[in-house]
Amino acid sequence: MEPVISLKNVTKEFKTLNRHEGLKGSFKDLFSRDYKIVKAVNNVSMDIYPGEIVGYLGPNGAGKSTTIKMMTGVLEPSSGSILCNGIVPYKNRSRNAGNIGVVFGQRSQLWWALPAIESFRILKEIYQVSDKDFDDMMSLYATLVDMESLMHKPVRQMSLGQRTLCDILASFLHNPPVVFLDEPTIGLDVSMKAKIRELIKTLNKEKNTTVILTTHDMGDVDALCERIAIIDKGVKLYDNDISHLKEMFGSYRTLCLNLTRREEKVSEEHEKKLISDVERILGEKYKEEDTFVVSYADGMIEILINEAKASVVKVLNTVQSEYKIYDMKLMEISTESVIKKIYEGGAKELIS
C-alpha cells in the first residue's frame, strides 16, 4: 500500500537574531548580523497510510505545528522531501489545499455572520463539490449529528463546541483524503468532547479518511488513535502503535512515597536532595540501568519501577532502610504518564 503522506529526512531551520537588552541593544540589533540557527524539525521521517488516525504528540515548542505546516504546504522544508497525495505541498499549494481538510485550534473557517449551511454552500463552490456529493455528505452528517439545530444558526451565536463540530464537518465536506486536526477538543466539556471524538471516528471509518491529530488531551489519543508519533525538540522519539507503547511499559508501575511530614515545607533544594538520595540508595542495590526513573511531584517522590528487574516490595524496603516513609501509593502507569515521562526526558532511554 502506498503512503498518503511521506516524509523523508525532513528538517526545518529558522534563523533568529541574538537580541541585545536595553535601548542601546535595540539600536545595535538594527544593524546586527549575529544570528543563530534553530532546528524546529530535525531529520524526521514518517509514512502515513490511507485510513489511519495518527496522534502527533509533543510538548509546546516541540516542532508539531512546523511539521504540520510543511505537510499542508504553508512552509518549505530546509532539507528532505515531503509528498502528500503524491504532491509536493509547498510547490503545489492550491492543488494540495484541494486534497486536505484542516481544523486549526479555534480558528474557524466558517463565516461569522452567516448560518452554518451558507458557509457549507460557499465551501461547496470553493472546492467544486458536485450537487450529488454535497447532498450525500449532508445526508451522512444528518445521521451523525442533530443538523437542524445547527445548520440555520449564525456561527456567532454558536457555543464553542457547536462551532468546533461544524468546523470538523466543513473540513470533511469535500471528501479529502487527509484531514489535519489541531487540538479539536480544546476548551470543551466532557459531553461535547465525546460527541466530537465519535464524529471523527465515524467519518474516518465511513470515508477511509486519513486523520493527523495533534493534541495534549490523552482522552483524544486513547479514544481515536491506534498509532502515535512523539516529537520533542524537533526530533522524533517514537512512532508506533499505541498498544506497543502500553506493552513496552506494561511491566512498569509508579511507587509514590512521602518522605517528609505533611506540615513540613519542602524547598526546591530539598526536592533535588531527596531525588539524589533515592537514586543513590537504589543505585547501590540495583546495578542494572533503566530499572528506575526517580522524580518529585505533588509532595511525593515518584519511582517508576521496571518490575521485570525489581519488585515493588524490595524497592520499598530499600528506601525504608534509610528514610522514614509517612505515606505511600502505587499507581499503574497510564498512557498519559508514559508520554509525560518521555516529554520530561525521564523515559527517553526506555524507548530507544
N, C-alpha and C positions, 0 to 999 in steps of 0.2 A: 504493500500500500504506500502510495506517495504521500509525504507530509504536506499538509495545507500551509504550514509555516515552517521555514527552515532558517536557523541562524548558525553561521559558521564563523567561529573565532571573532565575534563582533566586539569591537572596542569603541568607546566614545570618550574623547578627551575634550576638556574645556580649558581655555587659557584664562586665568584670573589674575588681576593685578594685586600685588602685595601692597596693600594700602598703609599709609602712614597716619599717625594720630595728629590731631590738632589742626589749626588753621594753616600753619606753615606746611604741614604734611599734605593737606588738601591741594595746595598750590603745587607742591612737588609732584603729586600724583598726576597732575595735568600733563606733565612732560616725562613722566617716569616710563621706563621700559622694563621695569622689574616685575616680570610675570612668573607665575608658576603654572605648571600643567597638572590638572586634576583629572584622574581617570574615573569618570562616573560609572562606566561599564568596562570591565576588563576581561577580554578574551572569553566571552560567553558563547557557548554552542548549545543548540537545542532543536529538536524536531518535534512538531506538534501535529497530530493526525486528526482526520475528519471525525467529528462527533465527540472528541474529548472535552472534558471540563478540567482545565488546568488551573490550580491555585498558584499564583505567582506572589510569593511572600517575601517580606524583608522589613527591617525597621525603617523608620523615616530616614531618608537620605541614602538608602542602600543602592539605588540605581533602578528601581522598578519602573518609575514613570519615564525615565530616559529610555529604557528598553522598549516600553510600550509606544513612546513617541517615534522611535525608529521603525517599529513594526507598522505603524499607521502612516509613515511617510512624512511626519512633521519634521523629524531630524534625519540627517545623513550620518551614517557611522564614519568614524575616523579611519577604521580599517575593518576588514572582514566583509562578509556578504549576508544579505537578508533576501529571502523570497517569501512573498505572501500570495497564495493562489497563483504561483508561477510568475508573479510580477515583482520587480524591484521597486519597493514602495516609494522611495524618495525620487525616483526617476519618472514614475507614472502616478503622480499623486491623485489626479482626478479619476483615473481608471481604478486605482486601488480603493479610493473612497467609495466607489460604487459597489465594491465587493465586501465591505465591512460595515458593521454597526458598532456604535460607540456610546457608552454612558460614562461620563467622567464626573464622579462625585456628585455635587449638587448643581452643576452647570447644565441647565435644561436646554434641549433642542426644540422645545415646544414654544409656540408664540404666546407670550404672556397674556395678552388681552383676548385671545380667541378661544372658543371652546376646543376641547381636545380633538374632536372629529375634524375640525377645519385644519388643524395642524397636520393631522394624518393625511388629509387630502392634498395639502401642499407638498408634503413629503412624497406622496404618490407620484406627483408630477415631476418633482426633482429627480427621483430615482427611476422615472419612466416605468412604473409598475402598471401592468395591464389591468383593465377593469375586473376581469375574471380573477386574477391573482389577488387583487386588492380585496374583492368580496370574499374570497376563500380565507384570506388571513383574518378578516374581520369576523367571519363565522367561527373560525378557530378560537379567536380571542374571546368571543361571547361564551364559549363553552368553558373557558378558564377563569374569567373574572366577571363581575357584575358590570357590564358595559353601559347599561342605561344610566346608571347613577354618575358615570364619569364622562361619557363622550360629549354631552351637551353642556358641560360645566366649564366656564372660563378657567384657564390654568391658574390665574392669580387667586382664584377662590379655593383652590385645592389645598389639602394638607400636604405636608412633605411626603408622606407615604403614598398618597394618591398620585402626586406628581412623579415620584420615582417609578411607580407602577406604569404610568403612561409613557414615561421615557424609555423604559425597558421594552414595552410593546412597540414603540416607534423605532427602536434600534433593530428589531426583528422584522419590521414591516415589509422590507424589500427582499426578504428571504436571503440574507447574506450568508456566505459560507463561514464567516468568522465574526464573532461579536466580542468586543472588549468591554468589560465591566469593571469600573474602578470604584471600590467602596460602595456598592449598590445599596447596602442596608445601613449605612452610617446615619446615626441620629434617629432611627426608627424604633417603635415599640416592639415588644416580643411578638404580638399578633401579626403586625404588618411584615416583620422580618420573615415569619413563617410563610405568609402568602407569597412574598417575592421569591423566596427560595423554591417554593413549589412551582411557581410560574416559570422560573429559569430552567428548572429540571424538566418540566413538561415540554417547553419549547425546544430544548436541546434534544429530547427524545423524539418528538414529532417531526422535527425538521433536520435532524442529524447535524445541527449547527455546532461548530467548534466554539467553545467559550473560554476566553482568557480572563480569569478573575483575580484582581488584586484586592486584598482585604486585610484588616487587622483583627477581624472578628472570626475567632476559631469556630463559632457556630456555623458560619457560612462554609468554612472549609470542611467540617465534618458532615454537613448536610449535602454538599454539592460535589466535592472534589474526590476523584479516585486517585489523582496524581497531583503532586505538588512540586514546585521548584522553589528553592530558597536562595536568595541572593543577599549578600552583605558586603558593604564597601566595594561594590561593583563586581565582586567575584561570586560565581555560582557555587554554593556549598552543597546543595543536594538536589537531585532530580530523579524521582522515582514514585512508585505507588505509595499512597498514604498508609496502606496496610503494611507495606515493607518497613516504613518508619516505625510503626507501632510494634511490629515483630522484633525489630532491631533493639527496641528499648523495652521489650516485654519482660526481661529479667531485671529491670531497674525499678526501684522504689525509693521514695524520699523519706528519710528519717529526720524529723524536726525536733530539736532539743532546746529547751530553755535552760541556759546555764547561769542565769542571773535571777535574783529575786524580782518579782513583778514591779515593786516600788522603786527599784534601782534604775537610774537613768544610764543608758549605755552611749558613750561617745563614739564618734567615728573611729577614733584611735583604738578604743577598746574592742570595737567590732573586728577591726583588722587583726588585733592580737588574738581574739577568740578563733578566728578563721585559721590563722597561722598555727596556733597551738593544736587545734584539732587535726589539721593537715599533718603536723609533725607526729602526733600521737599515733595516727592511723598509718602514716608512712613507715614508722618504726616496726609496726606489727605486720603490715602487708606490703611486701616489696614490689608486687606487680603494679605496673602503671595502668591507668584507665579504670581502676576499681572504684574510685570515688571522685565526686566533684563537690567541693565544700563552698557554701555561700552563706549569706546572712540576710534574713528578710523577716519583717513583722516581729522583731524582738527575739527571733529564734535562729539558731544555727541549723542550716538545711544541708543534709548529707545525701547526695544522690548516690545510691549504692548499686553496684552490679552484683546481684545475688548469685550469679554464676561463679563469682570469685570470693565473695564474703557474705556470711549470713548476717541478718539484721541484729540478731541476739548477740553475736560476738562483737559486732561493731559497738553496740550499746554498752556492753561490758567493758570494752577497751576504753571508751570515752569516760565511763563512770569510774575507772581506776584512778583518774586524775582530776575529774570535775564532779561536783555535786549536780545532779540533774533535778530541776524543780518541776519540770513538766515535759511531756513528750507526745508526739503523734506520728502516725505512719500513714503516708499517702501513696496510692498507686499513681504512677506517672501518666499524665494525660497528654494528648497531642499538643495542647497549649503549653504545658510545662516543658515538653521536649523542645519546641520551637523557641520558647523564651530562653532556654539554656543555650541553644545554638546562637541566637541573637547576641547573647551576653558573652559568648566566647567560651562558656564553660563546657560545652559538649561538642565543640567543633572536632576535637580529636577523636571523639567517639564515633563520628560518621565518616571519617576519612578512610 
